[in-house]
Amino acid sequence: MYTGKEVLVTFNATINGYEEIYRGVARSFGLSDCAFWILYFIRQSEEKVTQKDICSFIY
């Protein structure tokens, strides 16, 4: 059985690992993290997106 703290530590480590992967991809294309996530959101969206949609996704 895991404690809540152990689960949280594992979860945070996993999330941080994914963030490093995305940050590396952005860097390899010469993009800031923010620019990468904007392009990512636009690309994965099946509908037209507004600035409000992008802001909601990022924040």
All heavy atoms as TSV, in Angstrom:
chain	resi	resn	atom	element	x	y	z
A	1	MET	N	N	0.846	-1.186	0.000
A	1	MET	CA	C	0.000	0.000	0.000
A	1	MET	C	C	0.890	1.248	0.000
A	1	MET	O	O	1.861	1.319	0.734
A	1	MET	CB	C	-0.880	-0.036	1.254
A	1	MET	CG	C	-1.872	1.033	1.317
A	1	MET	SD	S	-3.335	0.482	0.443
A	1	MET	CE	C	-4.378	1.836	0.669
A	2	TYR	N	N	0.554	2.200	-0.832
A	2	TYR	CA	C	1.313	3.438	-0.936
A	2	TYR	C	C	0.665	4.513	-0.082
A	2	TYR	O	O	-0.555	4.592	0.010
A	2	TYR	CB	C	1.367	3.925	-2.381
A	2	TYR	CG	C	2.123	3.005	-3.293
A	2	TYR	CD1	C	1.465	2.150	-4.155
A	2	TYR	CD2	C	3.511	2.985	-3.294
A	2	TYR	CE1	C	2.163	1.303	-5.005
A	2	TYR	CE2	C	4.214	2.144	-4.131
A	2	TYR	CZ	C	3.536	1.297	-4.984
A	2	TYR	OH	O	4.241	0.473	-5.808
A	3	THR	N	N	1.493	5.376	0.460
A	3	THR	CA	C	0.963	6.527	1.190
A	3	THR	C	C	0.633	7.625	0.190
A	3	THR	O	O	1.107	7.606	-0.953
A	3	THR	CB	C	1.988	7.072	2.207
A	3	THR	OG1	O	3.109	7.610	1.486
A	3	THR	CG2	C	2.442	5.993	3.174
A	4	GLY	N	N	-0.157	8.571	0.617
A	4	GLY	CA	C	-0.494	9.697	-0.253
A	4	GLY	C	C	0.747	10.449	-0.695
A	4	GLY	O	O	0.855	10.886	-1.843
A	5	LYS	N	N	1.701	10.590	0.222
A	5	LYS	CA	C	2.925	11.311	-0.107
A	5	LYS	C	C	3.731	10.568	-1.166
A	5	LYS	O	O	4.264	11.181	-2.093
A	5	LYS	CB	C	3.773	11.509	1.146
A	5	LYS	CG	C	5.013	12.328	0.898
A	5	LYS	CD	C	5.771	12.604	2.174
A	5	LYS	CE	C	6.985	13.460	1.863
A	5	LYS	NZ	N	7.715	13.826	3.066
A	6	GLU	N	N	3.819	9.239	-1.069
A	6	GLU	CA	C	4.560	8.450	-2.059
A	6	GLU	C	C	3.925	8.553	-3.441
A	6	GLU	O	O	4.624	8.688	-4.448
A	6	GLU	CB	C	4.623	6.982	-1.630
A	6	GLU	CG	C	5.491	6.735	-0.433
A	6	GLU	CD	C	5.365	5.321	0.109
A	6	GLU	OE1	O	4.268	4.733	0.018
A	6	GLU	OE2	O	6.371	4.820	0.614
A	7	VAL	N	N	2.614	8.534	-3.493
A	7	VAL	CA	C	1.906	8.664	-4.768
A	7	VAL	C	C	2.162	10.042	-5.369
A	7	VAL	O	O	2.435	10.167	-6.558
A	7	VAL	CB	C	0.388	8.421	-4.586
A	7	VAL	CG1	C	-0.381	8.771	-5.848
A	7	VAL	CG2	C	0.127	6.978	-4.185
A	8	LEU	N	N	2.103	11.068	-4.548
A	8	LEU	CA	C	2.331	12.435	-5.020
A	8	LEU	C	C	3.757	12.620	-5.531
A	8	LEU	O	O	3.969	13.229	-6.582
A	8	LEU	CB	C	2.030	13.437	-3.909
A	8	LEU	CG	C	2.077	14.901	-4.282
A	8	LEU	CD1	C	1.095	15.204	-5.407
A	8	LEU	CD2	C	1.751	15.763	-3.075
A	9	VAL	N	N	4.738	12.065	-4.830
A	9	VAL	CA	C	6.133	12.168	-5.257
A	9	VAL	C	C	6.324	11.473	-6.602
A	9	VAL	O	O	6.966	12.008	-7.511
A	9	VAL	CB	C	7.078	11.577	-4.182
A	9	VAL	CG1	C	8.482	11.377	-4.732
A	9	VAL	CG2	C	7.110	12.477	-2.957
A	10	THR	N	N	5.746	10.284	-6.757
A	10	THR	CA	C	5.850	9.547	-8.018
A	10	THR	C	C	5.166	10.300	-9.148
A	10	THR	O	O	5.697	10.417	-10.255
A	10	THR	CB	C	5.234	8.140	-7.875
A	10	THR	OG1	O	5.918	7.451	-6.831
A	10	THR	CG2	C	5.335	7.353	-9.164
A	11	PHE	N	N	3.981	10.835	-8.879
A	11	PHE	CA	C	3.243	11.600	-9.876
A	11	PHE	C	C	4.040	12.820	-10.326
A	11	PHE	O	O	4.182	13.079	-11.520
A	11	PHE	CB	C	1.888	12.032	-9.302
A	11	PHE	CG	C	1.095	12.909	-10.224
A	11	PHE	CD1	C	0.425	12.365	-11.305
A	11	PHE	CD2	C	1.022	14.279	-10.010
A	11	PHE	CE1	C	-0.305	13.177	-12.162
A	11	PHE	CE2	C	0.294	15.090	-10.864
A	11	PHE	CZ	C	-0.371	14.534	-11.938
A	12	ASN	N	N	4.573	13.570	-9.367
A	12	ASN	CA	C	5.353	14.768	-9.704
A	12	ASN	C	C	6.592	14.423	-10.515
A	12	ASN	O	O	6.942	15.142	-11.457
A	12	ASN	CB	C	5.743	15.530	-8.436
A	12	ASN	CG	C	4.579	16.290	-7.857
A	12	ASN	OD1	O	3.630	16.631	-8.543
A	12	ASN	ND2	N	4.625	16.545	-6.563
A	13	ALA	N	N	7.270	13.343	-10.176
A	13	ALA	CA	C	8.452	12.929	-10.930
A	13	ALA	C	C	8.079	12.585	-12.368
A	13	ALA	O	O	8.810	12.928	-13.312
A	13	ALA	CB	C	9.116	11.737	-10.249
A	14	THR	N	N	6.959	11.921	-12.550
A	14	THR	CA	C	6.500	11.564	-13.895
A	14	THR	C	C	6.178	12.813	-14.708
A	14	THR	O	O	6.614	12.951	-15.850
A	14	THR	CB	C	5.260	10.655	-13.815
A	14	THR	OG1	O	5.597	9.484	-13.067
A	14	THR	CG2	C	4.772	10.255	-15.195
A	15	ILE	N	N	5.419	13.715	-14.123
A	15	ILE	CA	C	5.049	14.960	-14.810
A	15	ILE	C	C	6.290	15.762	-15.176
A	15	ILE	O	O	6.417	16.268	-16.290
A	15	ILE	CB	C	4.090	15.804	-13.943
A	15	ILE	CG1	C	2.755	15.082	-13.773
A	15	ILE	CG2	C	3.883	17.193	-14.540
A	15	ILE	CD1	C	2.021	14.781	-15.057
A	16	ASN	N	N	7.227	15.884	-14.245
A	16	ASN	CA	C	8.451	16.642	-14.521
A	16	ASN	C	C	9.255	16.001	-15.647
A	16	ASN	O	O	9.858	16.707	-16.461
A	16	ASN	CB	C	9.306	16.768	-13.261
A	16	ASN	CG	C	8.694	17.714	-12.255
A	16	ASN	OD1	O	7.919	18.592	-12.604
A	16	ASN	ND2	N	9.012	17.516	-10.995
A	17	GLY	N	N	9.246	14.687	-15.723
A	17	GLY	CA	C	9.942	14.004	-16.815
A	17	GLY	C	C	9.325	14.330	-18.160
A	17	GLY	O	O	10.039	14.599	-19.134
A	18	TYR	N	N	7.990	14.341	-18.216
A	18	TYR	CA	C	7.314	14.692	-19.464
A	18	TYR	C	C	7.581	16.137	-19.845
A	18	TYR	O	O	7.775	16.457	-21.020
A	18	TYR	CB	C	5.804	14.455	-19.367
A	18	TYR	CG	C	5.404	13.004	-19.401
A	18	TYR	CD1	C	4.554	12.474	-18.445
A	18	TYR	CD2	C	5.874	12.157	-20.399
A	18	TYR	CE1	C	4.187	11.137	-18.474
A	18	TYR	CE2	C	5.514	10.826	-20.442
A	18	TYR	CZ	C	4.663	10.324	-19.475
A	18	TYR	OH	O	4.306	9.005	-19.515
A	19	GLU	N	N	7.595	17.018	-18.865
A	19	GLU	CA	C	7.866	18.430	-19.151
A	19	GLU	C	C	9.251	18.605	-19.748
A	19	GLU	O	O	9.436	19.406	-20.660
A	19	GLU	CB	C	7.710	19.271	-17.876
A	19	GLU	CG	C	6.272	19.438	-17.447
A	19	GLU	CD	C	6.126	20.244	-16.169
A	19	GLU	OE1	O	7.140	20.683	-15.605
A	19	GLU	OE2	O	4.978	20.418	-15.736
A	20	GLU	N	N	10.222	17.843	-19.264
A	20	GLU	CA	C	11.575	17.924	-19.808
A	20	GLU	C	C	11.613	17.443	-21.260
A	20	GLU	O	O	12.334	17.996	-22.089
A	20	GLU	CB	C	12.563	17.126	-18.954
A	20	GLU	CG	C	12.971	17.830	-17.687
A	20	GLU	CD	C	13.594	19.192	-17.954
A	20	GLU	OE1	O	14.485	19.311	-18.818
A	20	GLU	OE2	O	13.167	20.158	-17.290
A	21	ILE	N	N	10.840	16.417	-21.575
A	21	ILE	CA	C	10.779	15.924	-22.956
A	21	ILE	C	C	10.218	17.009	-23.868
A	21	ILE	O	O	10.788	17.315	-24.913
A	21	ILE	CB	C	9.926	14.641	-23.046
A	21	ILE	CG1	C	10.659	13.487	-22.341
A	21	ILE	CG2	C	9.623	14.289	-24.507
A	21	ILE	CD1	C	9.805	12.248	-22.148
A	22	TYR	N	N	9.081	17.594	-23.476
A	22	TYR	CA	C	8.476	18.648	-24.298
A	22	TYR	C	C	9.394	19.861	-24.410
A	22	TYR	O	O	9.503	20.475	-25.458
A	22	TYR	CB	C	7.120	19.071	-23.725
A	22	TYR	CG	C	6.024	18.057	-23.965
A	22	TYR	CD1	C	5.357	17.453	-22.911
A	22	TYR	CD2	C	5.656	17.706	-25.260
A	22	TYR	CE1	C	4.352	16.525	-23.138
A	22	TYR	CE2	C	4.655	16.782	-25.501
A	22	TYR	CZ	C	4.009	16.194	-24.427
A	22	TYR	OH	O	3.019	15.280	-24.662
A	23	ARG	N	N	10.057	20.210	-23.308
A	23	ARG	CA	C	10.977	21.357	-23.326
A	23	ARG	C	C	12.130	21.094	-24.299
A	23	ARG	O	O	12.550	21.978	-25.041
A	23	ARG	CB	C	11.514	21.606	-21.915
A	23	ARG	CG	C	12.283	22.894	-21.786
A	23	ARG	CD	C	12.581	23.238	-20.330
A	23	ARG	NE	N	11.344	23.644	-19.653
A	23	ARG	CZ	C	10.797	22.986	-18.626
A	23	ARG	NH1	N	11.382	21.926	-18.122
A	23	ARG	NH2	N	9.678	23.409	-18.083
A	24	GLY	N	N	12.624	19.850	-24.321
A	24	GLY	CA	C	13.701	19.490	-25.242
A	24	GLY	C	C	13.261	19.566	-26.692
A	24	GLY	O	O	14.007	20.025	-27.557
A	25	VAL	N	N	12.033	19.127	-26.964
A	25	VAL	CA	C	11.500	19.206	-28.327
A	25	VAL	C	C	11.372	20.664	-28.751
A	25	VAL	O	O	11.783	21.039	-29.848
A	25	VAL	CB	C	10.134	18.484	-28.440
A	25	VAL	CG1	C	9.471	18.765	-29.776
A	25	VAL	CG2	C	10.296	16.987	-28.225
A	26	ALA	N	N	10.815	21.484	-27.876
A	26	ALA	CA	C	10.673	22.910	-28.191
A	26	ALA	C	C	12.025	23.525	-28.483
A	26	ALA	O	O	12.197	24.232	-29.485
A	26	ALA	CB	C	9.995	23.644	-27.026
A	27	ARG	N	N	12.992	23.242	-27.638
A	27	ARG	CA	C	14.341	23.798	-27.803
A	27	ARG	C	C	14.952	23.351	-29.127
A	27	ARG	O	O	15.620	24.128	-29.801
A	27	ARG	CB	C	15.216	23.343	-26.633
A	27	ARG	CG	C	16.292	24.308	-26.291
A	27	ARG	CD	C	17.072	23.933	-25.029
A	27	ARG	NE	N	16.212	23.743	-23.866
A	27	ARG	CZ	C	16.239	22.655	-23.082
A	27	ARG	NH1	N	17.081	21.688	-23.298
A	27	ARG	NH2	N	15.428	22.559	-22.051
A	28	SER	N	N	14.710	22.084	-29.500
A	28	SER	CA	C	15.306	21.582	-30.744
A	28	SER	C	C	14.763	22.299	-31.976
A	28	SER	O	O	15.413	22.328	-33.017
A	28	SER	CB	C	15.091	20.069	-30.871
A	28	SER	OG	O	13.738	19.769	-31.167
A	29	PHE	N	N	13.565	22.883	-31.863
A	29	PHE	CA	C	12.986	23.654	-32.968
A	29	PHE	C	C	13.192	25.153	-32.792
A	29	PHE	O	O	12.656	25.946	-33.552
A	29	PHE	CB	C	11.494	23.352	-33.091
A	29	PHE	CG	C	11.206	22.007	-33.684
A	29	PHE	CD1	C	10.794	20.955	-32.881
A	29	PHE	CD2	C	11.359	21.784	-35.042
A	29	PHE	CE1	C	10.530	19.707	-33.419
A	29	PHE	CE2	C	11.100	20.545	-35.595
A	29	PHE	CZ	C	10.685	19.498	-34.775
A	30	GLY	N	N	13.937	25.531	-31.765
A	30	GLY	CA	C	14.198	26.945	-31.527
A	30	GLY	C	C	12.993	27.696	-30.995
A	30	GLY	O	O	12.875	28.910	-31.209
A	31	LEU	N	N	12.095	26.988	-30.302
A	31	LEU	CA	C	10.878	27.606	-29.778
A	31	LEU	C	C	10.960	27.758	-28.266
A	31	LEU	O	O	11.580	26.948	-27.579
A	31	LEU	CB	C	9.659	26.733	-30.098
A	31	LEU	CG	C	9.324	26.506	-31.566
A	31	LEU	CD1	C	8.238	25.447	-31.693
A	31	LEU	CD2	C	8.872	27.802	-32.196
A	32	SER	N	N	10.274	28.767	-27.768
A	32	SER	CA	C	10.091	28.877	-26.326
A	32	SER	C	C	9.056	27.833	-25.916
A	32	SER	O	O	8.317	27.298	-26.752
A	32	SER	CB	C	9.587	30.268	-25.955
A	32	SER	OG	O	8.267	30.454	-26.469
A	33	ASP	N	N	8.990	27.556	-24.616
A	33	ASP	CA	C	7.968	26.616	-24.129
A	33	ASP	C	C	6.576	27.095	-24.504
A	33	ASP	O	O	5.725	26.325	-24.946
A	33	ASP	CB	C	8.051	26.463	-22.611
A	33	ASP	CG	C	9.255	25.674	-22.154
A	33	ASP	OD1	O	10.005	25.168	-23.010
A	33	ASP	OD2	O	9.443	25.557	-20.928
A	34	CYS	N	N	6.360	28.396	-24.334
A	34	CYS	CA	C	5.039	28.968	-24.614
A	34	CYS	C	C	4.665	28.813	-26.085
A	34	CYS	O	O	3.555	28.389	-26.407
A	34	CYS	CB	C	5.011	30.431	-24.200
A	34	CYS	SG	S	3.381	31.192	-24.357
A	35	ALA	N	N	5.588	29.143	-26.974
A	35	ALA	CA	C	5.316	29.011	-28.414
A	35	ALA	C	C	5.034	27.554	-28.768
A	35	ALA	O	O	4.126	27.266	-29.560
A	35	ALA	CB	C	6.498	29.534	-29.225
A	36	PHE	N	N	5.791	26.639	-28.178
A	36	PHE	CA	C	5.559	25.218	-28.439
A	36	PHE	C	C	4.148	24.811	-28.048
A	36	PHE	O	O	3.443	24.157	-28.807
A	36	PHE	CB	C	6.579	24.359	-27.674
A	36	PHE	CG	C	6.295	22.889	-27.781
A	36	PHE	CD1	C	6.696	22.179	-28.893
A	36	PHE	CD2	C	5.609	22.226	-26.784
A	36	PHE	CE1	C	6.428	20.824	-29.011
A	36	PHE	CE2	C	5.331	20.875	-26.889
A	36	PHE	CZ	C	5.742	20.171	-27.999
A	37	TRP	N	N	3.721	25.201	-26.829
A	37	TRP	CA	C	2.396	24.789	-26.364
A	37	TRP	C	C	1.273	25.426	-27.165
A	37	TRP	O	O	0.225	24.815	-27.378
A	37	TRP	CB	C	2.250	25.072	-24.867
A	37	TRP	CG	C	3.002	24.064	-24.068
A	37	TRP	CD1	C	4.112	24.288	-23.312
A	37	TRP	CD2	C	2.734	22.663	-23.994
A	37	TRP	NE1	N	4.535	23.105	-22.767
A	37	TRP	CE2	C	3.708	22.086	-23.170
A	37	TRP	CE3	C	1.767	21.831	-24.555
A	37	TRP	CZ2	C	3.743	20.725	-22.877
A	37	TRP	CZ3	C	1.804	20.470	-24.260
A	37	TRP	CH2	C	2.778	19.937	-23.434
A	38	ILE	N	N	1.475	26.647	-27.648
A	38	ILE	CA	C	0.477	27.278	-28.506
A	38	ILE	C	C	0.337	26.486	-29.798
A	38	ILE	O	O	-0.776	26.150	-30.218
A	38	ILE	CB	C	0.838	28.755	-28.788
A	38	ILE	CG1	C	0.663	29.589	-27.520
A	38	ILE	CG2	C	-0.007	29.319	-29.931
A	38	ILE	CD1	C	1.236	30.992	-27.607
A	39	LEU	N	N	1.465	26.179	-30.433
A	39	LEU	CA	C	1.416	25.403	-31.674
A	39	LEU	C	C	0.861	24.004	-31.439
A	39	LEU	O	O	0.103	23.484	-32.252
A	39	LEU	CB	C	2.811	25.333	-32.304
A	39	LEU	CG	C	3.347	26.665	-32.827
A	39	LEU	CD1	C	4.792	26.508	-33.269
A	39	LEU	CD2	C	2.476	27.202	-33.950
A	40	TYR	N	N	1.222	23.400	-30.328
A	40	TYR	CA	C	0.713	22.071	-29.974
A	40	TYR	C	C	-0.810	22.099	-29.876
A	40	TYR	O	O	-1.499	21.255	-30.439
A	40	TYR	CB	C	1.329	21.637	-28.632
A	40	TYR	CG	C	0.823	20.324	-28.121
A	40	TYR	CD1	C	1.471	19.136	-28.444
A	40	TYR	CD2	C	-0.291	20.259	-27.293
A	40	TYR	CE1	C	1.014	17.925	-27.964
A	40	TYR	CE2	C	-0.758	19.059	-26.809
A	40	TYR	CZ	C	-0.105	17.883	-27.142
A	40	TYR	OH	O	-0.570	16.687	-26.667
A	41	PHE	N	N	-1.337	23.086	-29.164
A	41	PHE	CA	C	-2.785	23.193	-28.979
A	41	PHE	C	C	-3.506	23.423	-30.298
A	41	PHE	O	O	-4.519	22.783	-30.578
A	41	PHE	CB	C	-3.110	24.313	-27.992
A	41	PHE	CG	C	-4.589	24.475	-27.754
A	41	PHE	CD1	C	-5.293	23.535	-27.044
A	41	PHE	CD2	C	-5.263	25.572	-28.251
A	41	PHE	CE1	C	-6.659	23.673	-26.828
A	41	PHE	CE2	C	-6.616	25.730	-28.054
A	41	PHE	CZ	C	-7.322	24.766	-27.331
A	42	ILE	N	N	-2.965	24.318	-31.112
A	42	ILE	CA	C	-3.585	24.602	-32.407
A	42	ILE	C	C	-3.603	23.345	-33.271
A	42	ILE	O	O	-4.602	23.020	-33.908
A	42	ILE	CB	C	-2.862	25.756	-33.127
A	42	ILE	CG1	C	-3.103	27.072	-32.382
A	42	ILE	CG2	C	-3.301	25.859	-34.586
A	42	ILE	CD1	C	-2.238	28.222	-32.862
A	43	ARG	N	N	-2.496	22.617	-33.271
A	43	ARG	CA	C	-2.373	21.415	-34.113
A	43	ARG	C	C	-3.311	20.305	-33.660
A	43	ARG	O	O	-3.921	19.629	-34.469
A	43	ARG	CB	C	-0.923	20.926	-34.104
A	43	ARG	CG	C	-0.702	19.668	-34.906
A	43	ARG	CD	C	-0.927	19.950	-36.385
A	43	ARG	NE	N	-0.692	18.778	-37.160
A	43	ARG	CZ	C	-1.651	18.059	-37.768
A	43	ARG	NH1	N	-2.903	18.432	-37.693
A	43	ARG	NH2	N	-1.349	16.999	-38.463
A	44	GLN	N	N	-3.455	20.096	-32.372
A	44	GLN	CA	C	-4.261	18.982	-31.888
A	44	GLN	C	C	-5.753	19.290	-31.874
A	44	GLN	O	O	-6.575	18.396	-31.777
A	44	GLN	CB	C	-3.792	18.514	-30.512
A	44	GLN	CG	C	-3.928	19.510	-29.384
A	44	GLN	CD	C	-5.272	19.482	-28.693
A	44	GLN	OE1	O	-5.877	18.433	-28.559
A	44	GLN	NE2	N	-5.739	20.633	-28.273
A	45	SER	N	N	-6.104	20.566	-32.000
A	45	SER	CA	C	-7.506	20.950	-31.990
A	45	SER	C	C	-8.175	20.581	-33.307
A	45	SER	O	O	-7.606	20.753	-34.377
A	45	SER	CB	C	-7.636	22.453	-31.750
A	45	SER	OG	O	-8.993	22.811	-31.724
A	46	GLU	N	N	-9.376	20.063	-33.206
A	46	GLU	CA	C	-10.118	19.693	-34.409
A	46	GLU	C	C	-10.982	20.841	-34.927
A	46	GLU	O	O	-11.564	20.739	-35.992
A	46	GLU	CB	C	-10.980	18.462	-34.121
A	46	GLU	CG	C	-10.139	17.234	-33.828
A	46	GLU	CD	C	-10.969	16.002	-33.570
A	46	GLU	OE1	O	-12.202	16.048	-33.765
A	46	GLU	OE2	O	-10.387	14.985	-33.166
A	47	GLU	N	N	-11.083	21.901	-34.164
A	47	GLU	CA	C	-11.882	23.062	-34.555
A	47	GLU	C	C	-11.013	24.308	-34.552
A	47	GLU	O	O	-9.893	24.298	-34.056
A	47	GLU	CB	C	-13.050	23.237	-33.573
A	47	GLU	CG	C	-13.985	22.043	-33.536
A	47	GLU	CD	C	-15.088	22.223	-32.504
A	47	GLU	OE1	O	-15.211	23.328	-31.944
A	47	GLU	OE2	O	-15.799	21.259	-32.257
A	48	LYS	N	N	-11.544	25.381	-35.099
A	48	LYS	CA	C	-10.823	26.652	-35.034
A	48	LYS	C	C	-10.671	27.042	-33.571
A	48	LYS	O	O	-11.551	26.774	-32.752
A	48	LYS	CB	C	-11.601	27.743	-35.767
A	48	LYS	CG	C	-11.640	27.549	-37.263
A	48	LYS	CD	C	-12.390	28.680	-37.913
A	48	LYS	CE	C	-12.441	28.488	-39.421
A	48	LYS	NZ	N	-13.151	29.578	-40.094
A	49	VAL	N	N	-9.542	27.663	-33.255
A	49	VAL	CA	C	-9.309	28.082	-31.878
A	49	VAL	C	C	-9.145	29.590	-31.802
A	49	VAL	O	O	-8.675	30.222	-32.738
A	49	VAL	CB	C	-8.068	27.395	-31.264
A	49	VAL	CG1	C	-8.285	25.912	-31.162
A	49	VAL	CG2	C	-6.820	27.690	-32.049
A	50	THR	N	N	-9.549	30.129	-30.684
A	50	THR	CA	C	-9.414	31.564	-30.441
A	50	THR	C	C	-8.277	31.794	-29.449
A	50	THR	O	O	-7.785	30.846	-28.821
A	50	THR	CB	C	-10.717	32.134	-29.848
A	50	THR	OG1	O	-10.927	31.531	-28.563
A	50	THR	CG2	C	-11.914	31.861	-30.751
A	51	GLN	N	N	-7.896	33.043	-29.294
A	51	GLN	CA	C	-6.890	33.372	-28.283
A	51	GLN	C	C	-7.387	32.970	-26.901
A	51	GLN	O	O	-6.623	32.498	-26.066
A	51	GLN	CB	C	-6.571	34.857	-28.321
A	51	GLN	CG	C	-5.768	35.265	-29.528
A	51	GLN	CD	C	-5.502	36.766	-29.553
A	51	GLN	OE1	O	-6.186	37.541	-28.905
A	51	GLN	NE2	N	-4.494	37.152	-30.309
A	52	LYS	N	N	-8.678	33.139	-26.677
A	52	LYS	CA	C	-9.263	32.752	-25.380
A	52	LYS	C	C	-9.100	31.249	-25.158
A	52	LYS	O	O	-8.777	30.818	-24.052
A	52	LYS	CB	C	-10.741	33.158	-25.329
A	52	LYS	CG	C	-11.399	32.832	-24.019
A	52	LYS	CD	C	-12.850	33.273	-24.018
A	52	LYS	CE	C	-13.495	32.878	-22.705
A	52	LYS	NZ	N	-14.902	33.236	-22.666
A	53	ASP	N	N	-9.327	30.450	-26.199
A	53	ASP	CA	C	-9.156	28.992	-26.100
A	53	ASP	C	C	-7.708	28.645	-25.733
A	53	ASP	O	O	-7.466	27.796	-24.880
A	53	ASP	CB	C	-9.511	28.295	-27.422
A	53	ASP	CG	C	-10.957	28.435	-27.811
A	53	ASP	OD1	O	-11.823	28.567	-26.921
A	53	ASP	OD2	O	-11.218	28.417	-29.042
A	54	ILE	N	N	-6.779	29.298	-26.385
A	54	ILE	CA	C	-5.363	29.036	-26.134
A	54	ILE	C	C	-5.003	29.406	-24.699
A	54	ILE	O	O	-4.352	28.638	-23.994
A	54	ILE	CB	C	-4.474	29.798	-27.140
A	54	ILE	CG1	C	-4.687	29.236	-28.554
A	54	ILE	CG2	C	-3.005	29.714	-26.741
A	54	ILE	CD1	C	-4.081	30.068	-29.652
A	55	CYS	N	N	-5.461	30.561	-24.244
A	55	CYS	CA	C	-5.184	30.986	-22.874
A	55	CYS	C	C	-5.787	30.015	-21.864
A	55	CYS	O	O	-5.140	29.686	-20.869
A	55	CYS	CB	C	-5.723	32.387	-22.618
A	55	CYS	SG	S	-4.781	33.664	-23.497
A	56	SER	N	N	-6.983	29.546	-22.117
A	56	SER	CA	C	-7.612	28.581	-21.220
A	56	SER	C	C	-6.821	27.289	-21.172
A	56	SER	O	O	-6.669	26.684	-20.105
A	56	SER	CB	C	-9.037	28.302	-21.666
A	56	SER	OG	O	-9.838	29.436	-21.528
A	57	PHE	N	N	-6.309	26.847	-22.293
A	57	PHE	CA	C	-5.511	25.622	-22.356
A	57	PHE	C	C	-4.222	25.781	-21.575
A	57	PHE	O	O	-3.839	24.913	-20.800
A	57	PHE	CB	C	-5.226	25.259	-23.810
A	57	PHE	CG	C	-4.234	24.142	-23.974
A	57	PHE	CD1	C	-4.603	22.830	-23.714
A	57	PHE	CD2	C	-2.942	24.403	-24.383
A	57	PHE	CE1	C	-3.696	21.795	-23.854
A	57	PHE	CE2	C	-2.018	23.367	-24.545
A	57	PHE	CZ	C	-2.405	22.069	-24.271
A	58	ILE	N	N	-3.535	26.900	-21.775
A	58	ILE	CA	C	-2.231	27.105	-21.144
A	58	ILE	C	C	-2.369	27.356	-19.645
A	58	ILE	O	O	-1.558	26.873	-18.862
A	58	ILE	CB	C	-1.464	28.242	-21.848
A	58	ILE	CG1	C	-1.077	27.789	-23.254
A	58	ILE	CG2	C	-0.235	28.654	-21.053
A	58	ILE	CD1	C	-0.402	28.848	-24.090
A	59	TYR	N	N	-3.379	28.097	-19.265
A	59	TYR	CA	C	-3.531	28.438	-17.850
A	59	TYR	C	C	-4.681	27.701	-17.251
A	59	TYR	O	O	-5.037	27.747	-16.181
A	59	TYR	CB	C	-3.676	29.947	-17.679
A	59	TYR	CG	C	-2.456	30.670	-18.156
A	59	TYR	CD1	C	-2.452	31.356	-19.360
A	59	TYR	CD2	C	-1.285	30.637	-17.412
A	59	TYR	CE1	C	-1.303	32.014	-19.799
A	59	TYR	CE2	C	-0.145	31.297	-17.848
A	59	TYR	CZ	C	-0.184	31.979	-19.032
A	59	TYR	OH	O	0.946	32.612	-19.473
